[in-house]
């Protein structure tokens, strides 16, 4: 594994599976408010920054999984994803995971290919 980007937590936010594929997992790391929209905005900003560190953009995302604390978050998550990807459709899964840390309303995992 040539490069791993660690945050304050004990798990990697970026892992290279090979030179062309990256797995990125992002939660609301950084200063943000408690609302879903604020967390989604920060997560997508962080994903863009992590992708840029690998000389990639959101156009390189080929697969996405959202882990939502509540099923009522699906529409906001979908809207944020479509806005971030410029309306581009990719294989996507949304999972309701009530076991997320109580401060996390959403966690997003993407696979990007160069």
PDB file as gemmi writes it, atoms N, CA and C in Angstrom:
CRYST1    1.000    1.000    1.000  90.00  90.00  90.00 P 1                      
ATOM      1  N   UNK A   1       0.844  -1.163   0.000  1.00  0.00           N  
ATOM      2  CA  UNK A   1       0.000   0.000   0.000  1.00  0.00           C  
ATOM      3  C   UNK A   1       0.899   1.238   0.000  1.00  0.00           C  
ATOM      4  N   UNK A   2       1.083   1.902  -1.141  1.00  0.00           N  
ATOM      5  CA  UNK A   2       2.049   2.975  -1.248  1.00  0.00           C  
ATOM      6  C   UNK A   2       1.688   4.243  -0.490  1.00  0.00           C  
ATOM      7  N   UNK A   3       0.425   4.581  -0.345  1.00  0.00           N  
ATOM      8  CA  UNK A   3       0.061   5.843   0.286  1.00  0.00           C  
ATOM      9  C   UNK A   3      -1.198   5.670   1.105  1.00  0.00           C  
ATOM     10  N   UNK A   4      -1.177   6.191   2.320  1.00  0.00           N  
ATOM     11  CA  UNK A   4      -2.368   6.198   3.166  1.00  0.00           C  
ATOM     12  C   UNK A   4      -2.472   7.568   3.797  1.00  0.00           C  
ATOM     13  N   UNK A   5      -3.646   8.172   3.722  1.00  0.00           N  
ATOM     14  CA  UNK A   5      -3.912   9.471   4.327  1.00  0.00           C  
ATOM     15  C   UNK A   5      -4.690   9.226   5.600  1.00  0.00           C  
ATOM     16  N   UNK A   6      -4.096   9.527   6.760  1.00  0.00           N  
ATOM     17  CA  UNK A   6      -4.764   9.294   8.038  1.00  0.00           C  
ATOM     18  C   UNK A   6      -5.304  10.597   8.595  1.00  0.00           C  
ATOM     19  N   UNK A   7      -6.446  10.506   9.211  1.00  0.00           N  
ATOM     20  CA  UNK A   7      -7.006  11.639   9.942  1.00  0.00           C  
ATOM     21  C   UNK A   7      -6.761  11.378  11.422  1.00  0.00           C  
ATOM     22  N   UNK A   8      -7.546  12.022  12.257  1.00  0.00           N  
ATOM     23  CA  UNK A   8      -7.386  11.847  13.698  1.00  0.00           C  
ATOM     24  C   UNK A   8      -7.805  10.456  14.151  1.00  0.00           C  
ATOM     25  N   UNK A   9      -8.544   9.766  13.326  1.00  0.00           N  
ATOM     26  CA  UNK A   9      -9.020   8.441  13.695  1.00  0.00           C  
ATOM     27  C   UNK A   9      -7.988   7.385  13.330  1.00  0.00           C  
ATOM     28  N   UNK A  10      -8.315   6.138  13.651  1.00  0.00           N  
ATOM     29  CA  UNK A  10      -7.361   5.051  13.435  1.00  0.00           C  
ATOM     30  C   UNK A  10      -7.539   4.344  12.104  1.00  0.00           C  
ATOM     31  N   UNK A  11      -8.396   4.836  11.220  1.00  0.00           N  
ATOM     32  CA  UNK A  11      -8.563   4.158   9.941  1.00  0.00           C  
ATOM     33  C   UNK A  11      -8.165   5.074   8.797  1.00  0.00           C  
ATOM     34  N   UNK A  12      -7.676   4.506   7.694  1.00  0.00           N  
ATOM     35  CA  UNK A  12      -7.212   5.320   6.575  1.00  0.00           C  
ATOM     36  C   UNK A  12      -8.379   5.925   5.796  1.00  0.00           C  
ATOM     37  N   UNK A  13      -8.195   7.154   5.335  1.00  0.00           N  
ATOM     38  CA  UNK A  13      -9.196   7.799   4.509  1.00  0.00           C  
ATOM     39  C   UNK A  13      -8.925   7.579   3.030  1.00  0.00           C  
ATOM     40  N   UNK A  14      -7.695   7.230   2.693  1.00  0.00           N  
ATOM     41  CA  UNK A  14      -7.371   6.940   1.299  1.00  0.00           C  
ATOM     42  C   UNK A  14      -6.402   5.772   1.272  1.00  0.00           C  
ATOM     43  N   UNK A  15      -6.724   4.781   0.462  1.00  0.00           N  
ATOM     44  CA  UNK A  15      -5.840   3.639   0.264  1.00  0.00           C  
ATOM     45  C   UNK A  15      -5.728   3.379  -1.224  1.00  0.00           C  
ATOM     46  N   UNK A  16      -4.533   3.065  -1.678  1.00  0.00           N  
ATOM     47  CA  UNK A  16      -4.339   2.681  -3.062  1.00  0.00           C  
ATOM     48  C   UNK A  16      -4.351   1.165  -3.147  1.00  0.00           C  
ATOM     49  N   UNK A  17      -5.291   0.630  -3.915  1.00  0.00           N  
ATOM     50  CA  UNK A  17      -5.321  -0.812  -4.146  1.00  0.00           C  
ATOM     51  C   UNK A  17      -4.296  -1.173  -5.215  1.00  0.00           C  
ATOM     52  N   UNK A  18      -4.126  -0.309  -6.173  1.00  0.00           N  
ATOM     53  CA  UNK A  18      -3.077  -0.396  -7.191  1.00  0.00           C  
ATOM     54  C   UNK A  18      -2.927   1.022  -7.741  1.00  0.00           C  
ATOM     55  N   UNK A  19      -2.020   1.290  -8.642  1.00  0.00           N  
ATOM     56  CA  UNK A  19      -1.829   2.673  -9.078  1.00  0.00           C  
ATOM     57  C   UNK A  19      -3.072   3.317  -9.703  1.00  0.00           C  
ATOM     58  N   UNK A  20      -4.029   2.525 -10.156  1.00  0.00           N  
ATOM     59  CA  UNK A  20      -5.188   3.095 -10.831  1.00  0.00           C  
ATOM     60  C   UNK A  20      -6.437   3.183  -9.958  1.00  0.00           C  
ATOM     61  N   UNK A  21      -6.492   2.476  -8.848  1.00  0.00           N  
ATOM     62  CA  UNK A  21      -7.716   2.431  -8.044  1.00  0.00           C  
ATOM     63  C   UNK A  21      -7.474   2.986  -6.650  1.00  0.00           C  
ATOM     64  N   UNK A  22      -8.432   3.747  -6.156  1.00  0.00           N  
ATOM     65  CA  UNK A  22      -8.340   4.316  -4.812  1.00  0.00           C  
ATOM     66  C   UNK A  22      -9.659   4.063  -4.076  1.00  0.00           C  
ATOM     67  N   UNK A  23      -9.577   3.769  -2.803  1.00  0.00           N  
ATOM     68  CA  UNK A  23     -10.746   3.660  -1.939  1.00  0.00           C  
ATOM     69  C   UNK A  23     -10.689   4.824  -0.969  1.00  0.00           C  
ATOM     70  N   UNK A  24     -11.751   5.608  -0.934  1.00  0.00           N  
ATOM     71  CA  UNK A  24     -11.805   6.764  -0.052  1.00  0.00           C  
ATOM     72  C   UNK A  24     -13.016   6.627   0.857  1.00  0.00           C  
ATOM     73  N   UNK A  25     -12.818   6.882   2.128  1.00  0.00           N  
ATOM     74  CA  UNK A  25     -13.922   6.833   3.079  1.00  0.00           C  
ATOM     75  C   UNK A  25     -13.899   8.138   3.849  1.00  0.00           C  
ATOM     76  N   UNK A  26     -15.021   8.813   3.917  1.00  0.00           N  
ATOM     77  CA  UNK A  26     -15.027  10.145   4.489  1.00  0.00           C  
ATOM     78  C   UNK A  26     -16.206  10.352   5.426  1.00  0.00           C  
ATOM     79  N   UNK A  27     -15.911  10.899   6.583  1.00  0.00           N  
ATOM     80  CA  UNK A  27     -16.920  11.347   7.526  1.00  0.00           C  
ATOM     81  C   UNK A  27     -16.661  12.821   7.775  1.00  0.00           C  
ATOM     82  N   UNK A  28     -17.437  13.431   8.605  1.00  0.00           N  
ATOM     83  CA  UNK A  28     -17.349  14.880   8.811  1.00  0.00           C  
ATOM     84  C   UNK A  28     -16.146  15.254   9.669  1.00  0.00           C  
ATOM     85  N   UNK A  29     -14.965  15.080   9.169  1.00  0.00           N  
ATOM     86  CA  UNK A  29     -13.770  15.494   9.896  1.00  0.00           C  
ATOM     87  C   UNK A  29     -13.509  16.957   9.597  1.00  0.00           C  
ATOM     88  N   UNK A  30     -13.425  17.747  10.623  1.00  0.00           N  
ATOM     89  CA  UNK A  30     -13.255  19.180  10.471  1.00  0.00           C  
ATOM     90  C   UNK A  30     -14.347  19.902  11.220  1.00  0.00           C  
ATOM     91  N   UNK A  31     -14.264  21.202  11.201  1.00  0.00           N  
ATOM     92  CA  UNK A  31     -15.250  21.999  11.924  1.00  0.00           C  
ATOM     93  C   UNK A  31     -16.491  22.156  11.069  1.00  0.00           C  
ATOM     94  N   UNK A  32     -17.600  21.715  11.587  1.00  0.00           N  
ATOM     95  CA  UNK A  32     -18.863  21.831  10.877  1.00  0.00           C  
ATOM     96  C   UNK A  32     -19.996  21.838  11.879  1.00  0.00           C  
ATOM     97  N   UNK A  33     -21.142  22.269  11.427  1.00  0.00           N  
ATOM     98  CA  UNK A  33     -22.322  22.265  12.287  1.00  0.00           C  
ATOM     99  C   UNK A  33     -22.956  20.889  12.332  1.00  0.00           C  
ATOM    100  N   UNK A  34     -23.995  20.771  13.092  1.00  0.00           N  
ATOM    101  CA  UNK A  34     -24.602  19.467  13.315  1.00  0.00           C  
ATOM    102  C   UNK A  34     -25.622  19.032  12.264  1.00  0.00           C  
ATOM    103  N   UNK A  35     -25.887  19.861  11.248  1.00  0.00           N  
ATOM    104  CA  UNK A  35     -26.946  19.500  10.307  1.00  0.00           C  
ATOM    105  C   UNK A  35     -26.430  18.571   9.209  1.00  0.00           C  
ATOM    106  N   UNK A  36     -27.357  17.841   8.623  1.00  0.00           N  
ATOM    107  CA  UNK A  36     -27.017  16.926   7.540  1.00  0.00           C  
ATOM    108  C   UNK A  36     -26.414  17.684   6.357  1.00  0.00           C  
ATOM    109  N   UNK A  37     -27.015  18.799   5.962  1.00  0.00           N  
ATOM    110  CA  UNK A  37     -26.488  19.562   4.826  1.00  0.00           C  
ATOM    111  C   UNK A  37     -25.069  20.051   5.085  1.00  0.00           C  
ATOM    112  N   UNK A  38     -24.782  20.505   6.297  1.00  0.00           N  
ATOM    113  CA  UNK A  38     -23.427  20.959   6.622  1.00  0.00           C  
ATOM    114  C   UNK A  38     -22.438  19.801   6.572  1.00  0.00           C  
ATOM    115  N   UNK A  39     -22.849  18.640   7.074  1.00  0.00           N  
ATOM    116  CA  UNK A  39     -21.965  17.481   7.042  1.00  0.00           C  
ATOM    117  C   UNK A  39     -21.723  17.015   5.609  1.00  0.00           C  
ATOM    118  N   UNK A  40     -22.764  16.999   4.784  1.00  0.00           N  
ATOM    119  CA  UNK A  40     -22.587  16.594   3.388  1.00  0.00           C  
ATOM    120  C   UNK A  40     -21.662  17.554   2.648  1.00  0.00           C  
ATOM    121  N   UNK A  41     -21.807  18.835   2.894  1.00  0.00           N  
ATOM    122  CA  UNK A  41     -20.937  19.821   2.253  1.00  0.00           C  
ATOM    123  C   UNK A  41     -19.483  19.586   2.645  1.00  0.00           C  
ATOM    124  N   UNK A  42     -19.225  19.388   3.926  1.00  0.00           N  
ATOM    125  CA  UNK A  42     -17.853  19.152   4.383  1.00  0.00           C  
ATOM    126  C   UNK A  42     -17.295  17.845   3.830  1.00  0.00           C  
ATOM    127  N   UNK A  43     -18.101  16.798   3.837  1.00  0.00           N  
ATOM    128  CA  UNK A  43     -17.644  15.503   3.319  1.00  0.00           C  
ATOM    129  C   UNK A  43     -17.242  15.628   1.852  1.00  0.00           C  
ATOM    130  N   UNK A  44     -18.073  16.258   1.037  1.00  0.00           N  
ATOM    131  CA  UNK A  44     -17.741  16.386  -0.385  1.00  0.00           C  
ATOM    132  C   UNK A  44     -16.527  17.287  -0.595  1.00  0.00           C  
ATOM    133  N   UNK A  45     -16.369  18.330   0.221  1.00  0.00           N  
ATOM    134  CA  UNK A  45     -15.159  19.160   0.132  1.00  0.00           C  
ATOM    135  C   UNK A  45     -13.922  18.341   0.488  1.00  0.00           C  
ATOM    136  N   UNK A  46     -14.031  17.520   1.539  1.00  0.00           N  
ATOM    137  CA  UNK A  46     -12.904  16.670   1.931  1.00  0.00           C  
ATOM    138  C   UNK A  46     -12.589  15.636   0.855  1.00  0.00           C  
ATOM    139  N   UNK A  47     -13.619  15.037   0.261  1.00  0.00           N  
ATOM    140  CA  UNK A  47     -13.389  14.062  -0.813  1.00  0.00           C  
ATOM    141  C   UNK A  47     -12.665  14.711  -1.985  1.00  0.00           C  
ATOM    142  N   UNK A  48     -13.085  15.922  -2.353  1.00  0.00           N  
ATOM    143  CA  UNK A  48     -12.403  16.617  -3.450  1.00  0.00           C  
ATOM    144  C   UNK A  48     -10.921  16.838  -3.123  1.00  0.00           C  
ATOM    145  N   UNK A  49     -10.635  17.228  -1.886  1.00  0.00           N  
ATOM    146  CA  UNK A  49      -9.243  17.470  -1.479  1.00  0.00           C  
ATOM    147  C   UNK A  49      -8.427  16.182  -1.494  1.00  0.00           C  
ATOM    148  N   UNK A  50      -9.003  15.098  -1.001  1.00  0.00           N  
ATOM    149  CA  UNK A  50      -8.288  13.815  -0.988  1.00  0.00           C  
ATOM    150  C   UNK A  50      -8.055  13.330  -2.412  1.00  0.00           C  
ATOM    151  N   UNK A  51      -9.070  13.455  -3.268  1.00  0.00           N  
ATOM    152  CA  UNK A  51      -8.900  13.073  -4.672  1.00  0.00           C  
ATOM    153  C   UNK A  51      -7.811  13.923  -5.333  1.00  0.00           C  
ATOM    154  N   UNK A  52      -7.812  15.212  -5.052  1.00  0.00           N  
ATOM    155  CA  UNK A  52      -6.800  16.100  -5.643  1.00  0.00           C  
ATOM    156  C   UNK A  52      -5.394  15.686  -5.222  1.00  0.00           C  
ATOM    157  N   UNK A  53      -5.254  15.174  -3.994  1.00  0.00           N  
ATOM    158  CA  UNK A  53      -3.931  14.728  -3.538  1.00  0.00           C  
ATOM    159  C   UNK A  53      -3.440  13.526  -4.336  1.00  0.00           C  
ATOM    160  N   UNK A  54      -4.352  12.842  -5.022  1.00  0.00           N  
ATOM    161  CA  UNK A  54      -3.997  11.707  -5.884  1.00  0.00           C  
ATOM    162  C   UNK A  54      -4.094  12.107  -7.360  1.00  0.00           C  
ATOM    163  N   UNK A  55      -4.132  13.422  -7.607  1.00  0.00           N  
ATOM    164  CA  UNK A  55      -4.266  13.955  -8.961  1.00  0.00           C  
ATOM    165  C   UNK A  55      -5.516  13.425  -9.648  1.00  0.00           C  
ATOM    166  N   UNK A  56      -6.619  13.402  -8.895  1.00  0.00           N  
ATOM    167  CA  UNK A  56      -7.910  12.959  -9.406  1.00  0.00           C  
ATOM    168  C   UNK A  56      -8.957  14.007  -9.062  1.00  0.00           C  
ATOM    169  N   UNK A  57     -10.144  13.844  -9.656  1.00  0.00           N  
ATOM    170  CA  UNK A  57     -11.297  14.697  -9.347  1.00  0.00           C  
ATOM    171  C   UNK A  57     -12.497  13.798  -9.115  1.00  0.00           C  
ATOM    172  N   UNK A  58     -13.644  14.408  -8.829  1.00  0.00           N  
ATOM    173  CA  UNK A  58     -14.866  13.615  -8.655  1.00  0.00           C  
ATOM    174  C   UNK A  58     -15.234  12.886  -9.943  1.00  0.00           C  
ATOM    175  N   UNK A  59     -14.710  13.322 -11.069  1.00  0.00           N  
ATOM    176  CA  UNK A  59     -14.960  12.616 -12.332  1.00  0.00           C  
ATOM    177  C   UNK A  59     -14.344  11.225 -12.339  1.00  0.00           C  
ATOM    178  N   UNK A  60     -13.392  10.969 -11.443  1.00  0.00           N  
ATOM    179  CA  UNK A  60     -12.750   9.659 -11.349  1.00  0.00           C  
ATOM    180  C   UNK A  60     -13.530   8.682 -10.465  1.00  0.00           C  
ATOM    181  N   UNK A  61     -14.560   9.167  -9.774  1.00  0.00           N  
ATOM    182  CA  UNK A  61     -15.342   8.286  -8.905  1.00  0.00           C  
ATOM    183  C   UNK A  61     -16.162   7.333  -9.776  1.00  0.00           C  
ATOM    184  N   UNK A  62     -16.034   6.028  -9.495  1.00  0.00           N  
ATOM    185  CA  UNK A  62     -16.742   5.016 -10.276  1.00  0.00           C  
ATOM    186  C   UNK A  62     -17.748   4.225  -9.438  1.00  0.00           C  
ATOM    187  N   UNK A  63     -17.734   4.399  -8.133  1.00  0.00           N  
ATOM    188  CA  UNK A  63     -18.642   3.661  -7.233  1.00  0.00           C  
ATOM    189  C   UNK A  63     -18.750   4.417  -5.930  1.00  0.00           C  
ATOM    190  N   UNK A  64     -19.954   4.456  -5.345  1.00  0.00           N  
ATOM    191  CA  UNK A  64     -20.165   5.196  -4.102  1.00  0.00           C  
ATOM    192  C   UNK A  64     -21.135   4.447  -3.199  1.00  0.00           C  
ATOM    193  N   UNK A  65     -20.815   4.436  -1.907  1.00  0.00           N  
ATOM    194  CA  UNK A  65     -21.719   3.898  -0.896  1.00  0.00           C  
ATOM    195  C   UNK A  65     -21.901   4.961   0.181  1.00  0.00           C  
ATOM    196  N   UNK A  66     -23.146   5.272   0.498  1.00  0.00           N  
ATOM    197  CA  UNK A  66     -23.457   6.196   1.589  1.00  0.00           C  
ATOM    198  C   UNK A  66     -24.002   5.396   2.757  1.00  0.00           C  
ATOM    199  N   UNK A  67     -23.493   5.684   3.942  1.00  0.00           N  
ATOM    200  CA  UNK A  67     -24.007   5.096   5.172  1.00  0.00           C  
ATOM    201  C   UNK A  67     -24.754   6.207   5.899  1.00  0.00           C  
ATOM    202  N   UNK A  68     -26.066   6.060   6.006  1.00  0.00           N  
ATOM    203  CA  UNK A  68     -26.919   7.108   6.563  1.00  0.00           C  
ATOM    204  C   UNK A  68     -27.420   6.697   7.936  1.00  0.00           C  
ATOM    205  N   UNK A  69     -27.404   7.626   8.873  1.00  0.00           N  
ATOM    206  CA  UNK A  69     -27.883   7.336  10.223  1.00  0.00           C  
ATOM    207  C   UNK A  69     -29.394   7.131  10.254  1.00  0.00           C  
ATOM    208  N   UNK A  70     -30.111   7.719   9.281  1.00  0.00           N  
ATOM    209  CA  UNK A  70     -31.565   7.639   9.259  1.00  0.00           C  
ATOM    210  C   UNK A  70     -32.043   7.574   7.805  1.00  0.00           C  
ATOM    211  N   UNK A  71     -33.076   6.790   7.555  1.00  0.00           N  
ATOM    212  CA  UNK A  71     -33.599   6.631   6.192  1.00  0.00           C  
ATOM    213  C   UNK A  71     -34.129   7.943   5.615  1.00  0.00           C  
ATOM    214  N   UNK A  72     -34.512   8.869   6.461  1.00  0.00           N  
ATOM    215  CA  UNK A  72     -35.033  10.148   5.974  1.00  0.00           C  
ATOM    216  C   UNK A  72     -33.942  11.011   5.328  1.00  0.00           C  
ATOM    217  N   UNK A  73     -32.676  10.595   5.422  1.00  0.00           N  
ATOM    218  CA  UNK A  73     -31.567  11.361   4.850  1.00  0.00           C  
ATOM    219  C   UNK A  73     -31.311  11.031   3.377  1.00  0.00           C  
ATOM    220  N   UNK A  74     -32.034  10.066   2.825  1.00  0.00           N  
ATOM    221  CA  UNK A  74     -31.755   9.589   1.470  1.00  0.00           C  
ATOM    222  C   UNK A  74     -31.843  10.711   0.435  1.00  0.00           C  
ATOM    223  N   UNK A  75     -32.893  11.509   0.491  1.00  0.00           N  
ATOM    224  CA  UNK A  75     -33.084  12.548  -0.524  1.00  0.00           C  
ATOM    225  C   UNK A  75     -31.979  13.604  -0.470  1.00  0.00           C  
ATOM    226  N   UNK A  76     -31.606  14.057   0.723  1.00  0.00           N  
ATOM    227  CA  UNK A  76     -30.539  15.054   0.844  1.00  0.00           C  
ATOM    228  C   UNK A  76     -29.206  14.478   0.370  1.00  0.00           C  
ATOM    229  N   UNK A  77     -28.948  13.217   0.712  1.00  0.00           N  
ATOM    230  CA  UNK A  77     -27.719  12.560   0.282  1.00  0.00           C  
ATOM    231  C   UNK A  77     -27.679  12.452  -1.244  1.00  0.00           C  
ATOM    232  N   UNK A  78     -28.793  12.059  -1.839  1.00  0.00           N  
ATOM    233  CA  UNK A  78     -28.871  11.940  -3.296  1.00  0.00           C  
ATOM    234  C   UNK A  78     -28.651  13.298  -3.961  1.00  0.00           C  
ATOM    235  N   UNK A  79     -29.278  14.331  -3.444  1.00  0.00           N  
ATOM    236  CA  UNK A  79     -29.120  15.669  -4.017  1.00  0.00           C  
ATOM    237  C   UNK A  79     -27.677  16.142  -3.940  1.00  0.00           C  
ATOM    238  N   UNK A  80     -27.032  15.921  -2.793  1.00  0.00           N  
ATOM    239  CA  UNK A  80     -25.628  16.321  -2.632  1.00  0.00           C  
ATOM    240  C   UNK A  80     -24.733  15.545  -3.583  1.00  0.00           C  
ATOM    241  N   UNK A  81     -24.992  14.241  -3.727  1.00  0.00           N  
ATOM    242  CA  UNK A  81     -24.182  13.407  -4.618  1.00  0.00           C  
ATOM    243  C   UNK A  81     -24.337  13.874  -6.067  1.00  0.00           C  
ATOM    244  N   UNK A  82     -25.561  14.081  -6.517  1.00  0.00           N  
ATOM    245  CA  UNK A  82     -25.786  14.506  -7.893  1.00  0.00           C  
ATOM    246  C   UNK A  82     -25.162  15.874  -8.160  1.00  0.00           C  
ATOM    247  N   UNK A  83     -25.244  16.779  -7.190  1.00  0.00           N  
ATOM    248  CA  UNK A  83     -24.624  18.100  -7.351  1.00  0.00           C  
ATOM    249  C   UNK A  83     -23.106  17.963  -7.428  1.00  0.00           C  
ATOM    250  N   UNK A  84     -22.524  17.158  -6.561  1.00  0.00           N  
ATOM    251  CA  UNK A  84     -21.068  16.986  -6.535  1.00  0.00           C  
ATOM    252  C   UNK A  84     -20.554  16.332  -7.814  1.00  0.00           C  
ATOM    253  N   UNK A  85     -21.338  15.400  -8.363  1.00  0.00           N  
ATOM    254  CA  UNK A  85     -20.906  14.680  -9.558  1.00  0.00           C  
ATOM    255  C   UNK A  85     -21.401  15.339 -10.846  1.00  0.00           C  
ATOM    256  N   UNK A  86     -22.012  16.497 -10.734  1.00  0.00           N  
ATOM    257  CA  UNK A  86     -22.498  17.191 -11.920  1.00  0.00           C  
ATOM    258  C   UNK A  86     -23.587  16.421 -12.640  1.00  0.00           C  
ATOM    259  N   UNK A  87     -24.380  15.641 -11.883  1.00  0.00           N  
ATOM    260  CA  UNK A  87     -25.465  14.868 -12.463  1.00  0.00           C  
ATOM    261  C   UNK A  87     -25.027  13.540 -13.056  1.00  0.00           C  
ATOM    262  N   UNK A  88     -23.735  13.253 -13.042  1.00  0.00           N  
ATOM    263  CA  UNK A  88     -23.223  11.997 -13.610  1.00  0.00           C  
ATOM    264  C   UNK A  88     -23.701  10.811 -12.780  1.00  0.00           C  
ATOM    265  N   UNK A  89     -24.237   9.804 -13.440  1.00  0.00           N  
ATOM    266  CA  UNK A  89     -24.735   8.607 -12.755  1.00  0.00           C  
ATOM    267  C   UNK A  89     -23.613   7.595 -12.586  1.00  0.00           C  
ATOM    268  N   UNK A  90     -23.493   7.053 -11.376  1.00  0.00           N  
ATOM    269  CA  UNK A  90     -22.530   5.991 -11.074  1.00  0.00           C  
ATOM    270  C   UNK A  90     -23.239   4.951 -10.213  1.00  0.00           C  
ATOM    271  N   UNK A  91     -22.736   3.723 -10.155  1.00  0.00           N  
ATOM    272  CA  UNK A  91     -23.324   2.739  -9.239  1.00  0.00           C  
ATOM    273  C   UNK A  91     -23.250   3.260  -7.805  1.00  0.00           C  
ATOM    274  N   UNK A  92     -24.401   3.248  -7.137  1.00  0.00           N  
ATOM    275  CA  UNK A  92     -24.513   3.841  -5.807  1.00  0.00           C  
ATOM    276  C   UNK A  92     -25.353   2.952  -4.910  1.00  0.00           C  
ATOM    277  N   UNK A  93     -24.955   2.864  -3.658  1.00  0.00           N  
ATOM    278  CA  UNK A  93     -25.723   2.145  -2.643  1.00  0.00           C  
ATOM    279  C   UNK A  93     -25.881   3.056  -1.438  1.00  0.00           C  
ATOM    280  N   UNK A  94     -27.068   3.074  -0.853  1.00  0.00           N  
ATOM    281  CA  UNK A  94     -27.308   3.786   0.404  1.00  0.00           C  
ATOM    282  C   UNK A  94     -27.718   2.750   1.445  1.00  0.00           C  
ATOM    283  N   UNK A  95     -27.028   2.791   2.582  1.00  0.00           N  
ATOM    284  CA  UNK A  95     -27.287   1.845   3.663  1.00  0.00           C  
ATOM    285  C   UNK A  95     -27.640   2.642   4.913  1.00  0.00           C  
ATOM    286  N   UNK A  96     -28.744   2.285   5.552  1.00  0.00           N  
ATOM    287  CA  UNK A  96     -29.094   2.916   6.823  1.00  0.00           C  
ATOM    288  C   UNK A  96     -28.327   2.178   7.913  1.00  0.00           C  
ATOM    289  N   UNK A  97     -27.457   2.926   8.596  1.00  0.00           N  
ATOM    290  CA  UNK A  97     -26.561   2.346   9.602  1.00  0.00           C  
ATOM    291  C   UNK A  97     -26.709   3.143  10.893  1.00  0.00           C  
ATOM    292  N   UNK A  98     -27.616   2.738  11.709  1.00  0.00           N  
ATOM    293  CA  UNK A  98     -27.868   3.468  12.952  1.00  0.00           C  
ATOM    294  C   UNK A  98     -26.748   3.295  13.969  1.00  0.00           C  
ATOM    295  N   UNK A  99     -25.733   2.517  13.626  1.00  0.00           N  
ATOM    296  CA  UNK A  99     -24.598   2.322  14.525  1.00  0.00           C  
ATOM    297  C   UNK A  99     -23.474   3.326  14.274  1.00  0.00           C  
ATOM    298  N   UNK A 100     -23.668   4.272  13.335  1.00  0.00           N  
ATOM    299  CA  UNK A 100     -22.668   5.319  13.133  1.00  0.00           C  
ATOM    300  C   UNK A 100     -22.486   6.092  14.438  1.00  0.00           C  
ATOM    301  N   UNK A 101     -21.308   6.684  14.617  1.00  0.00           N  
ATOM    302  CA  UNK A 101     -21.064   7.538  15.772  1.00  0.00           C  
ATOM    303  C   UNK A 101     -22.195   8.557  15.863  1.00  0.00           C  
ATOM    304  N   UNK A 102     -22.628   8.880  17.066  1.00  0.00           N  
ATOM    305  CA  UNK A 102     -23.812   9.727  17.254  1.00  0.00           C  
ATOM    306  C   UNK A 102     -23.697  11.101  16.589  1.00  0.00           C  
ATOM    307  N   UNK A 103     -22.487  11.619  16.396  1.00  0.00           N  
ATOM    308  CA  UNK A 103     -22.313  12.918  15.741  1.00  0.00           C  
ATOM    309  C   UNK A 103     -22.306  12.815  14.219  1.00  0.00           C  
ATOM    310  N   UNK A 104     -22.137  11.612  13.688  1.00  0.00           N  
ATOM    311  CA  UNK A 104     -22.064  11.425  12.244  1.00  0.00           C  
ATOM    312  C   UNK A 104     -23.453  11.096  11.720  1.00  0.00           C  
ATOM    313  N   UNK A 105     -23.945  11.919  10.818  1.00  0.00           N  
ATOM    314  CA  UNK A 105     -25.233  11.656  10.195  1.00  0.00           C  
ATOM    315  C   UNK A 105     -25.064  10.872   8.904  1.00  0.00           C  
ATOM    316  N   UNK A 106     -23.878  10.962   8.322  1.00  0.00           N  
ATOM    317  CA  UNK A 106     -23.598  10.273   7.060  1.00  0.00           C  
ATOM    318  C   UNK A 106     -22.103   9.975   6.964  1.00  0.00           C  
ATOM    319  N   UNK A 107     -21.793   8.867   6.334  1.00  0.00           N  
ATOM    320  CA  UNK A 107     -20.421   8.516   5.983  1.00  0.00           C  
ATOM    321  C   UNK A 107     -20.461   8.106   4.516  1.00  0.00           C  
ATOM    322  N   UNK A 108     -19.487   8.526   3.750  1.00  0.00           N  
ATOM    323  CA  UNK A 108     -19.470   8.230   2.312  1.00  0.00           C  
ATOM    324  C   UNK A 108     -18.176   7.513   1.966  1.00  0.00           C  
ATOM    325  N   UNK A 109     -18.314   6.434   1.205  1.00  0.00           N  
ATOM    326  CA  UNK A 109     -17.176   5.656   0.726  1.00  0.00           C  
ATOM    327  C   UNK A 109     -17.221   5.666  -0.797  1.00  0.00           C  
ATOM    328  N   UNK A 110     -16.112   5.986  -1.429  1.00  0.00           N  
ATOM    329  CA  UNK A 110     -16.068   5.991  -2.893  1.00  0.00           C  
ATOM    330  C   UNK A 110     -14.891   5.174  -3.387  1.00  0.00           C  
ATOM    331  N   UNK A 111     -15.039   4.671  -4.584  1.00  0.00           N  
ATOM    332  CA  UNK A 111     -13.938   4.059  -5.314  1.00  0.00           C  
ATOM    333  C   UNK A 111     -13.698   4.942  -6.524  1.00  0.00           C  
ATOM    334  N   UNK A 112     -12.435   5.323  -6.721  1.00  0.00           N  
ATOM    335  CA  UNK A 112     -12.062   6.173  -7.845  1.00  0.00           C  
ATOM    336  C   UNK A 112     -11.015   5.454  -8.681  1.00  0.00           C  
ATOM    337  N   UNK A 113     -11.091   5.637  -9.974  1.00  0.00           N  
ATOM    338  CA  UNK A 113     -10.147   5.007 -10.894  1.00  0.00           C  
ATOM    339  C   UNK A 113      -9.493   6.078 -11.752  1.00  0.00           C  
ATOM    340  N   UNK A 114      -8.183   5.944 -11.915  1.00  0.00           N  
ATOM    341  CA  UNK A 114      -7.436   6.906 -12.736  1.00  0.00           C  
ATOM    342  C   UNK A 114      -7.632   6.598 -14.212  1.00  0.00           C  
TER     343      UNK A 114                                                      
END                                                                             
